[in-house]
Amino acid sequence: MRMVTLREARLHVLCVALAATLRPCHADLTEVAMRDSERLKLEPQHQLAEAWSSVVPEFPSENIHVLPSIAHAIGVIRDLETGGSDVQVLVAGSLHLVGGVIEVAGLNNVALSSGTR
């Protein structure tokens, strides 16, 4: 296995830790810390995208996605998978975000297994 740095990544997806957009999810996976008007603007995510572009200007801007929910982000990843790309995903953020990704992507069995038996 080879470690990939953020600079080597081919795609960056920035989203709100909001899972319940494309399918029903548990109530604890719904972001309540932000007002709907703030969430729709995605201001912090756009600021992060701009910061990334300024730090790594050679990174293609069309490969930076600012999306309104975890479900939208998983949709982008699934589209890459169906296109035949080898997809590896690093989720960095709060436990709320990581838990939302596990739930929306249907990775409960994988995430909760010990890996050794």
LINRA-V830112 format. One record per helix or strand. SS is the DSSP state (a for helix, b for strand). FROM is the first residue (numbers start at 0). TO is the last residue. If there is no record, write none. Layout:
ss=SS from=FROM to=TO
ss=SS from=FROM to=TO
This chain:
ss=b from=11 to=14
ss=a from=26 to=28
ss=a from=35 to=40
ss=a from=42 to=54
ss=a from=60 to=62
ss=b from=63 to=66
ss=a from=69 to=81
ss=a from=94 to=103
ss=a from=107 to=111
